[in-house]
Amino acid sequence: MFDPEQQSFTFEVGDGKPRLDRFVAGKLPKISLTRIRRLIDEGDVLVDSSRATKGFHLPKGVRVTVKIFTAEKSSATPEAIPLDILFEDDHIIVINKPIGLLTHPSHREKSGTLTNGLAYHFWQNGGEAIRPGLVHRLDRNTSGVILVAKTPRAHRTLSKHFRERKVHKFYLALVSGRVAPNTGEIDAPIGCEPKEWPHWRVMEGGDSRPAQTRYRVNRRFAAHTLLELEPLTGRTHQLRIHCNHIGHPIVGDPIYASAVDPLVGQQQLKHHFLHAARLVFNHPATGQPLTMEAPLPASMRDLMTGLS
């Protein structure tokens, strides 16, 4: 059945164990490799109904399903969604994203996202439809600073800065247990195993890629630690995976926590305790160094109030 907003294609893999991105590119030659890789990252390319990375080598006999949207997901319908704006000029806008807000539409949810709200904000204030240029993302239940480009030039420049690791991101995470060292670095490669859950995990070889996270103890409690985390790489769910890997999972993490923290039951925490607290970067037009900060959400502050 043809959907005017979406087309779906399914291909069966033969011999040769091709890379996922190259295989899809060969089957859909009219779509750029860049867009194919973005579709893979966003979960619109599935291998036997499971997500995989662009470099995953496909075994014979598996089925690859590709969902193509006729319009880019960032071309969202404007919706009057309140935005906590930390900074805005003609080139960029910086938002303090609340917990529970999806960054951009997906094939399951096409409205009520940050991108919908940004599209409305740009239209309302500028009289024209500026397409929000997402240069990085936050998980639905991760709050905090998110940077968005307002012009193609700003988007290209910021994307380059992210690739070159010139943008520094700092998160606050409440983790289970008392972390002993005041500072440290987690160096553990992350890959995807489509046939196991969770798909993304620390793994050696195969489809894994290097992943490094620095941490610093912000405050210790009796049975918890507030950490400042700086990801040096940008792997999927990196901070959540790395914290659990060192035996200190993020409180409230429904996927990667090796055990349910007592705080979750006591406080009825409905999200993981991870907040993008600070973003340090150079302005894409002026080159001026900027530091953007977002305070902890009230629910996270309240959770720490009772800790000793």
N, C-alpha and C positions, 0 to 999 in steps of 0.2 A: 504494500500500500504506500502511495506517495504522500509525504507530509510536506507542505509548502515551506515549513521552517526547518525541516531536518530530513536528511537522507541517510539510510543505513546500508552498509555493504558488508558482506561476509565472504571471506576467502579461506580456502583450505591450504595448508602449507605442505609443500612437497619436500624433496631432498635438499640437502645443502646447509641446513641450519642457518638461515639468513638472519641478520639483525632485524629487529622489529621495525625500526624506522625506515630502513632501506627496503624492506619487503613491502610495506604499505606504499612507499613512494613509487615502487615499480608497478603496483597495481592501480594507483591513482596518479598518473603522471601530470595531470593538470593542476594538482595541488602542490604548493611549495613544500620543501623539506622542513623549513622553519615552522610552517603551520602544522604539518603532520606531527612534529615533535611537541608542539604546544597541545595538540589534541591528546597525545599520549600522556603528557604531564597532567592534564585535566581529567583524565579518566574516561575519555571518549573513544579510546582504542582498547579493546579487551581481548585477552588471549584465553580462550575457553572460559569466558565470562569473568575472568579475573584481570586486575590491573597488572601492568608490567612496565619496566623502564624501556627507554628508546634503544638501549644497547642489548636488550635481552635476545639471546639466540634461540630461534624458534625450532623446536623438534618437529619431525615429520608427523603429519596427521592432525595437529592442533588447528583450531579454527580461530581466525582473527576477525573481529567485528569492529567496524569503523563507523562512528556517527559523525556526520558532517552537517554543520549548521550553515544555512544559506547566508546568514548575516553573522558577523563576528559577535562573540558574546559580549565584548566591551561596548557594542552599540546597543546599550540597554534602553528600555523604555523609561522616560523620566517619571519618577515617583517622589512625592513630597515626604521624604524620610529625614528626620532631624539629624544634623551633622554637628559634631563637636570639632570645629575647625581650629587648629593650632596655629596655622600660618597659611597665607595665600597671597600670591601676586599674579602677574600675567603669565608666568611660566609653570608654576607648580602650586599644588595645594597639599597640605599635610593635615591628616585627620587623626583624631583619637578614636579608634574603632571600639565600639562596645562589645561585650561578650554576647555571643549568639548571633551576630550579624555576619552573614555570608559575604565574602568579598565581591564576588561577581556571579552572574547567573550560570547555572549548569543545565544539563539536559533534564534534570529533575525539578529544579527550581528556577523559574525565569523572572521572578519579581521579588521585591522586598530585600534587595541586596545593597551593599555599599555603592556599587556601580550605578544602580538605578537612582539612588539618592544624589550621587554626584552629577548624573546627567540632568536631573531636575534643577540642581543648584546652578549649574552652568547656564542652562536655558533661562532660568528666572533672573539671573543677575547680569547676563551678557546679551540676552536676546538672540542667542544663536546656540546651535547644538554642538558643543564641544565634546568630542569623544574622550572619556577618561582614559589616560594612558597608564595602565598598571605596570609598574616596574618590579614589584615584589608583592607577596601575598602573606596574609596571616590566616591560620585556621579559624573556622567559625567561632570556636570558643577561646581563642587567644585574643586578648584585648590589646590596645595600645597604638603606638605610632605607626602610621602607614603613609607612604609618600606616593603621590600621583602626579604624573606629568600632564600639562594642559596643552602642550604643543608638540608636534612631531619632532622638532629639534631637541626639545627638552627630554623627550622620551628616549631618543637615540643616545644623548649624552649620558643620562642617568643609567641606562641599560649598560653602557660601556663601563661606567664607574662601578656598577655592581659586579660585572664580569671581572674587572681588574682588582676587585676587593678594596676599592677606595671608599666604600661606604661601610661604616661600622655600626653594628646593631647590638644593643644591650637589652637583655631580658631579665625580669625578676621571676624567680620560681620558688615556691615553697615545696621542699622535698621531705620525704619521710626519713627519719633518722638524723643523727648529728654527724655532719661531714667534718672529718678531723683536720685535713690540711686547710689553711686559710686561702690558699690559691692552688690551682692545678690546671692541667690540660688533659682532655680526653681525646685520644687518637684511636678511633675504631671505625673501620670501613663499614659502609652501609650499602645494602643491596636489596633486591626484591625477589621474593620466592612466591610466584603466583599461585602455587598449589598449596601453600601453607598459610596459616593465620597467626599473627599479623603478617601481611605480605612484606612490609619493610622491616628490616632487622639488621643487627650487626652480623656480618658474615665475611669470610675470607674467600678470595677468588671468585670465580663465576662472574656474576654481573655486578659485583660490589664496586664502589668508588670510595676514594679516600674521604674521610670526614673528621674534622677537628673542632673541638669546642673548648674555650677557656672558661674557667669559673673562678669566682671569688666569693668567699663567705661574707654576706652582708650582716646577718644576725643569726645567732644560735638560740634555740629554745630547748626545752627539756627533751623532746623527742622529735624535733623538726629543725630544719635549717632553711633560712631564706638565702638563696644564691643569686648572684648576678652572673648571667651566662652571656658569653660572646661567641656566636658561631663564626668560625673562620671559613667554613664552607657552607653550602646551601642545600643540603640533602633533605629529602622529604621526611618530616617529623624528627629531624636530627636531634633537637634538644630533648625531646621526650624519650627517644630511644637511648641517647647517651646517658641521661640521668639514671634510667633503669639499669643500664649496663654496669654502672659503678655501684649498684646496690642502693641507690637513693632515688626511687621513682618520684615523679611529680605528683603531689597530692591531687586526687580526683581524676587522674588520667584513666579513662575507661578502657584503653587498649593496651598500653605498654606497662602499666604498673604491675609488678610481679605479685603484689598482694594489696588488698583493699585497706587503705589507711583508716584508723578509727575516727579521724576527723570527718570523713565522708558520711558515716552513719550518724555521728553526733550533730553535725551542722547541716545535714541534708545538702551537701555541696553537689551541684548539678553540672559542674564543669571543672576542667583541670585548672590548677593555679599557675598560669603562665601568662605573663604580661610583657609586651614590648615597651619597655620603659623609656628608652633613649635611642635616637638615631643621629649619627654624626656623618655629615656629607658636605660636599662643596656644591654651591648653587650652580645649576647647569648653564646659566647665562652669564653670571657675574664672576663665578669662581669663588665667591665669598664662603668661608667656612661657616656652617650652620649646625647648631645642636638643637634638636627638637625633643622635648620631654613630655610624657603623659603620666599623670598621677595614677596610683593604683585605684581600681574600681572599689566602690564602697563595700561590695560583698567580700572582696579579698581583705580589705582593712578590718572589717568586722570579724573575719575568721581568725585573724592573728591577735585580736584583742584579748581573747581568753587564753592564749598560750603563755606558758611560764618559761 
